[in-house]
Amino acid sequence: MGGRFLRTLLFGALVPATILVLIPAMILNATGTEGEGGLLRLVGLVPLVLGIAILAWCFAGFIVEGEGTPAPYDPPHRLVTGRLYGWMRNPMYIAVTTILIGEAMFYGSIVLLLWAAVAWIALNFFVVLYEEPTLQRRFGPAYEAYVEHVPRWIPSRPRIVAAHPELKLATLVYALRDDQVLMMRRTTEPNKGLWVAPGGKLEPGESPAECAVREMREETGLAVERPVLRAVMTETSPRADYQWLTFIFVAWDFEGTFTPAPGIGEFRWVPVDEVTQLPIPPADAIFFPRLLQDGEGGCRGFSPCDEQGGVAGGSPPAMNKAGLQGVLHLR
């Protein structure tokens, strides 16, 4: 949490400070307008102090509940719906506008008041054109339910109804050659910085096997033949946006030139017995060793065999640091 706090402070020093301190100072320096005290200045302290308090409270929500920061380049990992965000979707931007109005009243500056109006219009465009579409893509049904029950600007009593979790379907493909498995160190979320097998989400109307073949072709340039389904893993979470049903395949037969797709990660052929020594996702650390176990039919997870020779079973539920509970079923 300390790192998130420091990154939030840095963001505050770069963006809000520019809008709330640097630009108003430049305006006052250029116009020479400054109040001389009186009732208006005292009244202006109310929105000024209130806005600062709201802004700090919103920042705390991003750090604690969102497990991230308010910066668009360092967004939260969880959708923030608590605190003031249960009353309206954009309290942070309301706080910024409120602070600017308080500054305009405190200094008796009409130009500062105009700047407050310009800033609010710009923030509104930012919300509609960038932030809301980005949150929709990132959090899916959870954000749709949030938008349905919480207004954008006008505060309303919290009445969020939790969305029914929607399973996301995905595949992982472990390509094998000479006791080595093809792994990828991801450069984007999810699992940024961790080593995973190639794979991705199913497209509409696509079977898991078709998805496995397509993802391998798109990410590695390899044409996989007859991928073998070795496990099906369910990951559930308190987060409605993070529910996964993953089909785990093993492939020995593939052809083509290995041409990794640019921008998705670093690829490496890793000895099978060294995979668990890499930084891999917590769920992968649970199921990967089980893929290597011998089944009742004598089928070793990473050795070619008849598809009927596997073992059906399940691992006990396990919880990782993201709050995910996974159940693995091996074939």
Secondary structure, DSSP 4 states (H G I P E B T S, - for coil): -HHHHHHHHHHHHHTHHIIIIIHHHHHHHHH------SHHHHHHHHHHHHHHHHHHHHHHHHHHTSSS-S-TTS--SS---SGGGGT-S-HHHHHHHHHHHHHHHHHT-HHHHHHHHHHHHHHHHHIIIIIHHHHHHHHTHHHHHHHHHS-SSS-------PPPP-PEEEEEEEEEETTEEEEEEESSSSSTTSEE-SEEEPPTT--HHHHHHHHHHHHH--EEESPEEEEEEEEE-SSTT--EEEEEEEE-EEES---PPTTSEEEEEEEGGGGGGS---HHHHHHHHHHTSB-TTS-BTTS---GGG---EEPPPEE-TTS-EEEEEE-
